[in-house]
Amino acid sequence: ANAALKHEDLTRKEASNGRGAALARAERELLQQDVVLRAFYNFLGKDVARKQIRRALEAGPKRIRPTTREELRWKLEDLGEELAKAKEEAKEKAKQEEETEAKEEHRGEQEEIKAQR
């Protein structure tokens, strides 16, 4: 049933009633561009690929231009990496605090035992 709905939706988009076909064609082109970009990243590595893409985007006369999908994707990836790093740091800090509390508790127990003797 789900496959039939997807097929029906794809057929509707590709219908030659103007807008549906144009959108389907644009979506296919975007998917092809994404595949090329992913291959570029895999071949060159993230940092080199970003540098090359940025150089291509900034080529030509200086102008005001909107942020590209790829630049937005970079921001999301960078923020995701920062979030993961912050979570890891918070986890490490919590672990250290637990260890410190456990040591202090153990020290307190030892002092109590000495005081009772």
Secondary structure as UniProt FT lines:
FT   HELIX           2..14
FT   HELIX           19..44
FT   HELIX           46..57
FT   HELIX           69..116
//
